[in-house]
Amino acid sequence: VDRFWQVGQETFAELLEKLGESKNHVDCVVYDKFFAWALDVAKRFGIVGAAYLTQNMTLNNIYYHVQSGKLRAPLTEHEISLPKLPKLQHEDMPSFLFIWPRFRTIGPNIPSMFLDKRYEDDEGYGITQFKSDECVEWLDDKPKGSVVYVSFGSMASFGEKQMEEVACCLRECSSYFLWVVRASEENKLPKNFEKISKKGLVVTWCSQLKVLAHEAIGCFVTHGGRNSTLETLCLGVPTIVIPYWSDQSTNAKLMKDVWKIGIKAPVDDNKIVQREALKHCIEEVMKSEKGKEMKNNVLQWKTLAIKATGEGGSSYKNILEFTNSLFQS
């Protein structure tokens, strides 16, 4: 980490110096809050810096109370009560803590074509070498709301036992499934597990936005990462959350008890979600009355997200206010 910070500062300083000598000078540096060194470099060049907080405001509320001494870390209380938040258990808390002083809420930050549709060419987060046609074509043949989509993000790495339980659950449950398993994780799949069948498809990558936007998707089994949480809210898909680390347990709490758009899969004494438990969760979300309520709730959140990011919405106004303040300073 120390080496990364050192090289990052040096490289970034070189870039700002080159840009300063060109016509493309920099007026503001927007940086991920975990790259605090970017602000130090910006200050050396007399440039305004703005931290981009990549986690939700519930997390930042928790971080604030720890930083200000109003909440002790490590935690000693079994139940935690904080202003404007539901009661939290130890398992709901993030696994690391920081604070930043001044902020404006923006987002959800997903491509325009999946929200307000103001920019027709804004369909992804950037350039990718992968093609999503295989997944979309496979989904096209499936009935509406019949497919369980499973993805644990780009960093979460579950053990072989957990992967086996997920695989066996998907094989035994009555629903179709689409499961994204990174190439580095494929060796954890059971040896006799079919990657392509009439019932399921296992791929190493897919366009999650296009998949979640497809009408065949009825449920999203997720680790509860920030991007996945935003995307499922914005695209109206109820969730089953198996949190891994960081903010994911808190996101699971929000999805289950605050937004009421999903459930958190229960774990056993070894912190494993057993196949029968996951199978029960899928049945509840896909086929029960409670599942219908979750679907209705997430569709309401989808409407609110579109309203916030659309012209005149709260996020739209805050971004304008932020950019305007740069030219007034």
C-alpha positions in Angstrom: 0.0 0.0 0.0 2.8 2.4 0.9 4.5 1.8 -2.4 1.2 2.4 -4.3 0.7 5.7 -2.5 4.2 6.8 -3.3 4.1 5.8 -7.0 0.5 7.1 -7.3 1.5 10.6 -6.0 4.5 10.8 -8.3 2.6 9.7 -11.4 -0.3 11.9 -10.7 1.9 14.9 -10.1 3.6 14.3 -13.5 0.2 14.2 -15.2 -1.0 17.4 -13.6 2.2 19.1 -14.5 1.9 18.1 -18.2 -1.8 19.1 -18.3 -0.9 22.4 -16.8 1.5 23.1 -19.6 -1.1 22.3 -22.2 -4.5 23.8 -23.2 -6.2 21.1 -21.1 -5.4 22.5 -17.7 -7.2 21.0 -14.7 -9.6 23.1 -12.5 -10.7 20.4 -10.1 -9.6 16.9 -9.1 -12.4 14.5 -8.2 -10.8 11.5 -6.4 -11.9 8.3 -4.7 -11.9 8.9 -1.0 -9.5 5.9 -0.5 -6.9 7.8 -2.6 -6.4 10.6 -0.1 -3.0 11.3 -1.5 -4.7 12.8 -4.7 -5.8 15.7 -2.6 -2.3 16.4 -1.4 -1.0 16.4 -4.9 -3.8 18.7 -6.1 -3.1 21.2 -3.3 0.6 21.4 -4.5 -0.7 22.6 -7.8 -3.3 25.0 -6.3 -6.1 22.8 -7.7 -9.4 22.3 -5.9 -10.1 18.7 -4.7 -13.4 16.9 -4.2 -13.7 13.5 -2.6 -16.0 11.0 -4.3 -17.6 8.8 -1.7 -18.2 5.4 -3.3 -20.3 4.1 -0.4 -23.8 5.0 0.7 -24.6 7.7 3.3 -25.5 5.1 5.9 -21.9 4.0 5.9 -20.7 7.6 6.1 -23.0 8.2 9.0 -21.5 5.3 10.9 -17.9 6.4 10.0 -18.7 9.9 11.3 -19.9 8.6 14.7 -16.7 6.5 15.1 -14.4 9.4 14.0 -16.1 11.8 16.4 -15.9 9.4 19.3 -19.6 8.9 19.7 -19.4 5.3 18.7 -16.5 3.1 20.0 -14.4 0.9 17.8 -14.0 -2.0 18.2 -17.7 -2.2 19.0 -18.7 -3.4 22.5 -22.5 -3.0 22.4 -24.6 -5.8 21.0 -27.1 -3.4 19.5 -26.1 0.0 18.1 -28.5 3.0 17.9 -27.5 6.0 15.7 -29.6 9.0 14.6 -31.7 8.5 11.4 -30.7 4.8 11.2 -32.4 1.6 12.1 -31.1 -0.4 15.0 -27.9 -2.1 13.9 -26.3 -5.4 15.1 -22.6 -6.2 14.9 -23.2 -8.2 11.7 -24.7 -5.1 10.0 -21.6 -2.9 10.5 -18.9 -2.1 7.9 -15.5 -3.7 8.3 -13.5 -0.5 8.1 -14.1 3.2 9.0 -13.3 6.7 7.7 -14.8 10.2 7.5 -14.9 13.1 5.1 -16.3 16.6 6.0 -18.4 18.1 3.2 -20.5 16.3 0.6 -23.4 16.6 -1.8 -25.5 13.6 -2.7 -25.5 12.5 -6.3 -26.6 9.4 -8.2 -27.5 6.6 -8.5 -24.4 6.7 -10.8 -25.3 4.1 -13.5 -25.3 4.7 -17.3 -28.1 7.0 -18.6 -29.8 4.4 -20.8 -30.7 2.4 -17.8 -32.2 5.4 -15.9 -33.3 8.7 -17.5 -32.4 7.7 -21.1 -31.1 11.3 -21.9 -27.9 10.0 -23.5 -28.5 7.2 -25.9 -24.8 6.1 -26.2 -24.3 5.9 -22.5 -24.9 2.1 -22.0 -21.8 1.0 -20.0 -19.1 2.1 -17.6 -16.3 2.0 -20.2 -14.6 -0.1 -22.8 -14.7 -3.9 -22.3 -13.3 -6.8 -24.4 -16.2 -9.0 -23.4 -19.5 -9.5 -25.3 -22.8 -10.0 -23.5 -24.8 -11.4 -26.5 -24.6 -15.0 -25.2 -26.2 -14.1 -21.9 -28.9 -11.9 -23.4 -29.8 -14.4 -26.1 -30.0 -17.1 -23.5 -32.4 -15.0 -21.4 -34.5 -14.1 -24.4 -35.9 -17.7 -24.4 -36.9 -17.7 -20.8 -40.3 -16.6 -19.3 -40.7 -13.3 -17.5 -39.3 -13.3 -14.0 -38.2 -16.9 -14.2 -34.4 -16.6 -13.9 -32.2 -16.3 -10.8 -29.1 -14.2 -11.6 -26.1 -14.9 -9.4 -23.0 -12.7 -9.2 -20.6 -12.0 -6.3 -18.8 -9.1 -8.0 -15.2 -8.6 -9.0 -13.4 -9.0 -5.7 -15.4 -11.3 -3.3 -13.8 -14.7 -3.2 -15.9 -17.4 -1.4 -14.4 -20.7 -0.4 -14.9 -24.0 -2.1 -17.6 -25.1 0.4 -19.7 -22.0 -0.2 -19.3 -22.3 -3.9 -20.4 -26.0 -3.7 -23.5 -25.1 -1.7 -24.5 -22.4 -4.2 -23.9 -24.7 -7.1 -26.0 -27.5 -5.5 -28.8 -25.1 -4.7 -29.0 -23.9 -8.2 -29.0 -27.4 -9.6 -31.7 -28.5 -7.3 -34.1 -25.5 -7.3 -36.9 -25.2 -9.8 -35.8 -21.9 -11.3 -33.6 -21.2 -14.3 -30.3 -19.6 -13.3 -27.5 -17.4 -14.8 -24.3 -17.5 -12.7 -21.2 -15.3 -13.2 -18.1 -17.2 -12.0 -14.8 -15.4 -12.6 -12.2 -17.4 -14.4 -10.1 -17.4 -11.2 -12.9 -19.0 -9.2 -14.0 -21.7 -11.7 -11.7 -24.3 -10.0 -14.0 -24.0 -6.9 -17.0 -25.4 -8.8 -18.0 -29.0 -8.2 -16.4 -31.3 -10.8 -19.7 -32.6 -12.1 -21.4 -29.2 -12.3 -22.6 -28.5 -15.9 -21.8 -24.9 -17.0 -24.3 -25.1 -19.9 -27.7 -26.8 -19.6 -31.3 -26.3 -20.4 -31.8 -25.0 -16.9 -28.7 -22.9 -16.3 -25.7 -21.0 -17.8 -22.4 -20.3 -16.1 -20.2 -17.5 -17.6 -17.0 -15.7 -16.6 -18.4 -12.3 -17.3 -21.6 -10.5 -18.5 -23.0 -7.0 -18.8 -24.7 -6.9 -15.4 -26.8 -3.8 -16.4 -28.2 -5.6 -19.5 -28.9 -8.7 -17.5 -30.7 -6.9 -14.7 -32.7 -4.9 -17.2 -33.9 -8.1 -18.9 -37.5 -9.1 -18.1 -36.6 -12.7 -17.6 -34.7 -11.9 -14.4 -36.7 -12.5 -11.3 -34.1 -12.4 -8.5 -30.5 -11.3 -7.9 -28.3 -13.3 -5.6 -25.5 -10.8 -4.8 -22.7 -10.1 -2.3 -24.3 -6.6 -1.8 -21.4 -4.5 -3.2 -22.1 -0.8 -3.8 -22.4 -1.1 -7.6 -24.6 -4.2 -7.5 -26.8 -2.5 -4.8 -27.3 0.6 -6.9 -28.0 -1.3 -10.1 -30.6 -3.6 -8.6 -32.4 -0.6 -7.1 -32.3 1.2 -10.4 -33.4 -1.7 -12.5 -36.1 -3.1 -10.2 -34.8 -6.5 -9.2 -35.4 -8.0 -5.7 -32.3 -9.5 -4.0 -30.9 -12.2 -1.9 -27.7 -11.0 -0.2 -24.7 -13.0 0.9 -22.3 -10.3 2.2 -18.6 -10.9 2.1 -16.9 -7.8 3.7 -16.6 -4.0 3.8 -19.9 -2.2 3.4 -21.8 -5.3 2.2 -23.3 -6.3 5.5 -24.7 -2.8 6.0 -26.0 -2.8 2.4 -27.7 -6.1 3.2 -29.3 -4.5 6.3 -30.7 -1.7 4.2 -32.0 -3.9 1.4 -33.8 -6.2 4.0 -35.1 -3.9 6.7 -35.1 -0.3 5.3 -35.8 -0.5 1.6 -37.5 -3.9 1.9 -36.4 -5.1 -1.5 -34.7 -8.4 -0.5 -33.6 -10.8 2.2 -30.2 -11.7 3.7 -29.3 -15.4 3.4 -28.8 -17.0 6.8 -25.4 -18.6 7.6 -24.6 -21.6 9.8 -22.0 -21.7 12.6 -19.2 -21.9 10.0 -20.5 -18.8 8.2 -21.7 -20.8 5.3 -25.1 -20.4 3.5 -26.3 -23.9 3.1 -28.0 -25.0 -0.1 -31.4 -25.6 1.6 -31.3 -22.2 3.2 -30.5 -20.5 -0.1 -33.1 -22.6 -1.9 -35.7 -21.4 0.6 -34.6 -17.8 0.0 -35.1 -18.2 -3.7 -38.5 -19.7 -3.3 -39.5 -16.8 -1.0 -38.4 -14.1 -3.4 -39.6 -15.7 -6.6 -42.9 -17.3 -5.6 -44.3 -16.0 -2.3 -46.5 -13.0 -1.5 -43.6 -11.5 0.4 -41.6 -11.7 -2.8 -44.3 -9.8 -4.6 -44.1 -7.1 -2.0 -40.3 -6.9 -2.5 -40.8 -6.6 -6.2 -43.3 -3.8 -5.8 -41.0 -2.0 -3.4 -37.9 -2.2 -5.7 -40.0 -0.9 -8.6 -40.9 2.2 -6.4 -37.2 2.7 -5.7 -36.5 2.4 -9.5 -39.0 5.2 -10.1 -37.4 7.4 -7.4 -33.9 6.8 -8.9 -35.1 7.9 -12.4 -36.7 11.0 -10.9 -33.5 11.9 -8.9 -31.2 11.6 -11.9 -33.5 13.1 -14.5 -33.5 16.8 -15.5 -34.6 18.8 -12.5 -34.1 15.9 -10.0 -32.1 16.1 -6.8 -29.0 14.5 -8.1 -29.2 16.5 -11.3 -29.4 19.8 -9.3 -26.6 18.8 -6.9 -24.2 18.0 -9.8 -25.0 21.4 -11.4 -24.5 23.1 -8.0 -21.1 21.4 -7.6 -19.8 22.2 -11.0 -21.0 25.8 -10.8 -19.2 26.2 -7.4 -15.9 25.3 -9.1 -16.1 28.4 -11.3 -17.2 30.7 -8.5 -14.3 29.7 -6.2 
